[in-house]
């Protein structure tokens, strides 16, 4: 019965109509990194979350968005990645309305790392290299050294060929988060967004992520 229920839910999702679609003349953009909100309004149903929001982030700039729970921080992120469209106003990346940018082009250059990241039932190497073609073991190792997890991975019987199971339940939360961060950096995003990415890890792991972020994001 449980399996049937899960299948019904999956089919319900698959049958949902597409809300966000590509324009026929969508442009492909090599993103530099300027993000600009112009009088943006957005809400879920009748509940308005963002009202007349305007700000600008310049290429190479690092900013923090802070606010209480429910203030709309994650909503801002969803709008930048165009998981939703604004109700009023517009969002520009490098001066181009994101509704005019090819979706694959946009989302391949905007990477969001959240506090809950998924680990696939594949090898550690496959998980870190996920989404990138022709990535060498050496490149993965170099990233893992910066993240401080190479020695741990090397100590495993099968090293980078170790198969992970059940969303990485066989490794610690911190190790899983560091692997996911390595995957995010290896994807080489033009815009990197951390959505409370260290809230579920211990202080030592948080410091590792902060140190690695500083090193890896130089000149970006």
C-alpha positions as CSV (number, residue, x, y, z in Angstrom):
1,X,0.0,0.0,0.0
2,X,2.8,2.4,0.9
3,X,4.5,1.7,-2.5
4,X,1.3,2.5,-4.4
5,X,0.9,5.7,-2.4
6,X,4.4,6.8,-3.3
7,X,3.9,6.0,-6.9
8,X,0.7,8.0,-7.0
9,X,2.5,11.0,-5.5
10,X,5.3,10.7,-8.1
11,X,2.8,10.6,-11.0
12,X,1.0,13.6,-9.5
13,X,4.2,15.5,-9.6
14,X,5.1,14.4,-13.1
15,X,1.7,15.4,-14.3
16,X,1.9,18.9,-12.9
17,X,2.0,21.5,-15.7
18,X,5.3,23.4,-16.2
19,X,5.1,26.8,-14.6
20,X,8.5,28.0,-15.6
21,X,9.3,27.6,-19.3
22,X,11.9,28.8,-21.7
23,X,11.2,31.6,-24.1
24,X,11.5,30.5,-27.8
25,X,14.1,33.2,-28.3
26,X,15.8,32.7,-24.9
27,X,19.4,33.9,-24.9
28,X,22.5,32.0,-23.7
29,X,24.6,34.2,-21.4
30,X,28.1,33.8,-20.1
31,X,27.4,35.2,-16.7
32,X,29.8,37.7,-15.1
33,X,27.8,37.9,-11.8
34,X,25.9,41.2,-11.5
35,X,22.5,40.5,-9.9
36,X,19.9,43.3,-9.7
37,X,16.4,43.2,-8.2
38,X,14.1,46.0,-9.4
39,X,10.9,46.6,-7.4
40,X,10.3,42.9,-7.0
41,X,7.0,41.6,-5.6
42,X,6.4,37.9,-5.0
43,X,4.1,35.8,-3.0
44,X,2.7,32.2,-2.6
45,X,-0.9,32.4,-3.4
46,X,-2.4,35.4,-1.7
47,X,0.4,35.6,0.8
48,X,2.9,38.3,-0.3
49,X,6.5,37.5,0.9
50,X,8.5,40.1,-0.9
51,X,7.2,43.6,-1.4
52,X,9.0,46.2,-3.7
53,X,12.5,44.7,-3.1
54,X,15.4,46.4,-4.8
55,X,19.1,45.8,-4.4
56,X,22.2,45.1,-6.5
57,X,25.1,42.7,-6.1
58,X,28.2,43.4,-8.2
59,X,30.4,40.7,-9.8
60,X,33.0,39.4,-7.4
61,X,31.1,40.8,-4.4
62,X,30.2,38.6,-1.4
63,X,27.1,39.5,0.6
64,X,25.1,38.1,3.4
65,X,21.3,38.2,3.6
66,X,20.0,38.0,7.2
67,X,16.6,37.9,8.6
68,X,14.2,36.0,10.9
69,X,12.5,32.8,9.8
70,X,9.9,33.5,7.1
71,X,11.4,36.8,6.1
72,X,11.9,35.6,2.5
73,X,15.6,34.7,2.4
74,X,15.1,31.3,0.6
75,X,12.5,32.9,-1.6
76,X,15.1,35.4,-2.9
77,X,17.3,32.4,-3.8
78,X,14.5,30.6,-5.6
79,X,13.8,33.7,-7.6
80,X,17.5,34.1,-8.7
81,X,17.6,30.5,-9.9
82,X,14.2,31.1,-11.5
83,X,12.3,28.3,-9.8
84,X,9.5,30.9,-9.7
85,X,8.8,34.0,-11.6
86,X,8.3,37.4,-9.9
87,X,4.7,38.8,-9.7
88,X,5.8,42.3,-10.4
89,X,9.2,44.0,-11.1
90,X,12.1,42.2,-12.6
91,X,15.4,40.4,-11.8
92,X,18.4,41.2,-14.0
93,X,21.6,39.2,-14.3
94,X,24.3,41.2,-16.1
95,X,21.6,43.6,-17.3
96,X,19.4,40.8,-18.8
97,X,16.0,39.9,-17.4
98,X,16.3,36.3,-16.2
99,X,13.1,35.5,-18.0
100,X,14.9,36.1,-21.2
101,X,17.8,33.8,-20.3
102,X,17.9,30.1,-21.4
103,X,16.9,28.1,-18.3
104,X,19.7,25.5,-18.7
105,X,22.2,28.2,-19.2
106,X,21.0,30.1,-16.1
107,X,20.8,27.1,-13.7
108,X,24.1,25.6,-14.9
109,X,25.9,28.9,-13.8
110,X,23.9,29.5,-10.6
111,X,24.6,26.9,-7.9
112,X,22.7,26.8,-4.5
113,X,24.1,24.8,-1.6
114,X,21.6,24.3,1.2
115,X,21.7,22.7,4.6
116,X,20.1,19.5,3.3
117,X,22.1,18.1,0.3
118,X,21.5,14.8,-1.4
119,X,24.1,12.1,-1.8
120,X,23.5,9.5,-4.5
121,X,23.9,5.8,-4.2
122,X,27.0,5.8,-6.2
123,X,30.8,6.1,-5.5
124,X,32.3,9.1,-3.6
125,X,34.0,10.0,-6.9
126,X,30.8,9.9,-8.8
127,X,29.0,12.0,-6.2
128,X,31.6,14.8,-6.2
129,X,32.0,14.8,-10.0
130,X,28.3,14.7,-10.5
131,X,27.1,16.9,-13.4
132,X,30.5,17.4,-14.9
133,X,31.9,15.4,-17.8
134,X,35.5,14.4,-18.2
135,X,36.5,15.3,-14.7
136,X,39.7,13.5,-13.7
137,X,40.4,11.8,-10.3
138,X,43.2,14.3,-9.8
139,X,40.8,17.2,-10.0
140,X,38.5,15.6,-7.5
141,X,41.4,14.8,-5.2
142,X,42.6,18.4,-5.3
143,X,39.2,19.8,-4.4
144,X,38.9,17.3,-1.5
145,X,42.3,18.3,-0.2
146,X,41.2,21.9,0.0
147,X,38.0,20.7,1.7
148,X,40.0,18.7,4.2
149,X,38.4,15.3,3.4
150,X,41.0,13.6,1.2
151,X,42.8,11.9,4.1
152,X,39.4,10.5,5.4
153,X,38.4,9.3,1.9
154,X,41.8,7.7,1.3
155,X,41.6,5.8,4.6
156,X,38.5,4.0,3.4
157,X,39.0,0.5,2.0
158,X,37.9,1.5,-1.5
159,X,38.9,5.1,-1.3
160,X,37.1,7.3,-3.9
161,X,35.4,4.1,-5.2
162,X,33.5,3.7,-1.9
163,X,29.8,3.3,-2.7
164,X,27.5,5.5,-0.6
165,X,24.0,4.3,0.5
166,X,20.7,5.8,1.8
167,X,21.6,9.4,1.1
168,X,25.0,8.9,2.7
169,X,23.8,7.6,6.0
170,X,27.0,5.6,6.3
171,X,29.0,8.8,6.7
172,X,28.7,11.7,9.2
173,X,26.6,14.8,8.5
174,X,29.8,16.9,8.3
175,X,31.5,14.5,5.9
176,X,28.4,14.4,3.6
177,X,28.1,18.2,3.7
178,X,31.8,18.6,2.8
179,X,31.5,16.2,-0.1
180,X,28.5,18.1,-1.4
181,X,30.4,21.4,-1.0
182,X,33.3,19.9,-3.1
183,X,30.7,18.9,-5.7
184,X,29.3,22.5,-5.8
185,X,32.7,24.1,-6.2
186,X,33.8,21.5,-8.8
187,X,30.7,22.6,-10.8
188,X,32.5,26.0,-11.2
189,X,29.4,28.2,-10.7
190,X,29.5,31.9,-11.7
191,X,27.0,32.7,-8.9
192,X,27.3,30.6,-5.7
193,X,24.6,30.8,-3.0
194,X,24.9,29.2,0.4
195,X,21.5,28.8,2.0
196,X,22.4,28.2,5.7
197,X,24.8,25.6,4.4
198,X,26.6,25.2,7.7
199,X,23.6,25.1,10.0
200,X,23.6,21.3,10.3
201,X,27.3,20.8,10.9
202,X,29.6,21.1,13.9
203,X,31.9,24.0,14.5
204,X,35.0,22.3,13.1
205,X,33.2,21.4,9.9
206,X,31.8,24.9,9.6
207,X,35.4,26.4,9.9
208,X,36.6,23.9,7.2
209,X,33.8,25.2,4.9
210,X,34.6,28.8,5.6
211,X,38.3,28.3,5.0
212,X,37.7,26.4,1.8
213,X,35.2,29.0,0.6
214,X,37.8,31.8,1.1
215,X,40.4,29.9,-0.9
216,X,38.2,28.6,-3.7
217,X,36.3,31.8,-4.4
218,X,39.3,34.1,-4.9
219,X,39.0,36.1,-8.1
220,X,35.4,35.0,-8.6
